[in-house]
Amino acid sequence: MKNELINEQMSNKEIVYTVSNMIIGFGILTLPNTIVKTTVSSDGWISVLLGGGVAILFAWLIGKLGESFPGEHYHTMVTRIVNRQAAHILTLCFTLYFLLFVSYQIRGVSTITRLYLFDNTPEEFIGFIFLLVLAYGVAGPSIALVRLNLLFFPVLVCILLAIVILNIGSFDVHHLLPVLKSDFTGILQASKETILSYLGVEIMLFYNIFVFKKKKATAPIVYGVMISTVLYLLLFIVVIAVFGSVVTEHTLYPIAELAKEVEVPGEVFERFEFFFFVIWLISLFCTNVMALDVAIVGVMSIFPKARRISIITALLPLMYIIGLLPSGLYELHIFADWISYFGIGVAWFIPALLLLMVKLKGGRAHE
């Protein structure tokens, strides 16, 4: 029994990798394009740091809430802090958020995969295949999904660093100038968009069930956000140094284009971007399979008699249909923004209020 308990625990490294992988996801491809629309030259680095600072604050709050209830997930936390009815409502909101999150990601993966890899394959078919792969993934235990990050996240980081290093020869320092020319309003607007790219840390509210030791979760969660911030900052500066702010503003997926610019000495890889997309898609699989797993866990918390396979079967067509609703890229971006705003409220502000309630009760909650 003791060995089983140990096998079900998340280590600090697993928490760091899980949080970082959840944050990076799909948003890393579009973030530089979003930032330069309201900033001048390379001033977007300020927005990346400001957004990272806000994300670190909420990561700390989420970690502290988890530490107050070691070994318990979100539904149980809310039940003990407020009551069971409130737990049902808030968990349902969380479940809806993650379902919308996965639906958007399925559509996003379909769009970018067709654009860069399979230009003759319909997006609907690509999305359907990706959905089936996710269904296969969530059929396994949750802790196994978490540990996939130990395998693939370091590989993703290595690929991103390789893109940076292999593009050094294309750097133009003049693209980074002038500095500090953006107005305060523009930086704040870019910071707002950047904050949305840090969603993902909230998944630890559910995976807290695998964290049994008090005062263990907060630091790794914060470190995970810090790693994402450093990667965002590095990639943003490199994109601006290579393409300049004007080109970046008119490039929908700057990181993907940056990967296409890579020329490996000796022509070991003729199309380095293909290698990048393979690793990125695997990373996205890890991100989405965890999000879908949390949505399933949320439903099972509200309906404990429901079978996991039945929930999976019911949710798959729903997510597929939702993902097809946006008719174009503009509507897809609007869809993504609304999901992010919903996520900020449900996944960041409400847990912060729950932590405040715990502190007002002197750190004790209803049994």
C-alpha positions, 0 to 999 in steps of 0.5 A: 500500500505504501508503494502504491501511494508513492507511485501516485505522488507527483514529484517537484519535477513533475509539477514544474514540467506539467505547469510549464507544458500546460502554459506553453501549448498553442499560444507560443506560436502566436504570442509575438504577433499579438504583442507587437500590435500594440508595442514599438520595436522590441518593447514587448519584452516589458509586457512579457515580464508584466504578464509573467509577474501576474501569472506568478502571483496567481500561481502562488495563490493556487499553490497555497490553496492546494497546500491547504488541502493536500491530497484533495482536488478542486471539488473537495476543496470547494465543498470544505470551504463553502458547501457541496452545491457551490462545489458542483457549480464551480467544478461544472464551470471548470469542466466547461472551461477545459472542454472549450479549451480542448475544442479550440486547441483541436481546431487550432492544431487542425488549422496550423497542421494543414497550413504547414504539413498536410496542405491537401488534408481537410481540417475536419479530418485532421481534427477528428484524428487528433480527437481520437488520439486524445480519447485513447490517451484519457483512457489511462490513469491520470498520473500516467498522463502527468508523467508524459511531461517528463519525457516530452517537455525537455525535448520541446525545450531543446528544440526551442533552444535549437531554433534560437541558437541556429538563428543567431546568424540571422540576428539584426540588432537594429531590429531591436531598436529603438527601445522604450518608445512604446506608450504605457497604454500599449504596453498594458494592452500587450500585457493583457494579451500576454497574461492570457497566454499563461493560462494552464497553471490552474490544472494543479487544482485538480492534480493536487490530489497527487500532492500529499505533502503540505508546503510542497506544491507552491514553489514548483508551480511558481518555477513552472511559470518562471520557465514559461516566462523565460522561454516566452521572453527569449523567443520574443526577442529572437523573433524581433531580432530576426524578422523585425516588428513590422514583419512579425506584426503581419506574420500569424505564426512567427515561431513557426516561420522562425523554425522554417528559417533554420538551416542546419550545418551539413544539411542534416535536416532539410526541413527543420520545421517538420521536426519542430512541428512533430515535437510541438504536436506531441507537446500539444497532445500532452497539454490537451490530454491533461485538460480533457482528463481534468474535464472528465474528473470534474464530471465524475466529481459531480456525477460519481456514478458515471463511468469514465468511458461513458463520459469520454464517449459523450464529450468527444462529439461535443468538443468536435462540433464546438471546434468546428463552429468558428468559420475562419481565423478571425472568429477562431481568435475571438473564440480563443479570447472569450475562452481565455477571459472565462478561464481567468475568472473561473480558474484564477480569480475564484481560486484566489477568493477561495484562498481568501475565505480559507485565510479568513477562517484561520486556515480551517475549512468545514469538514 
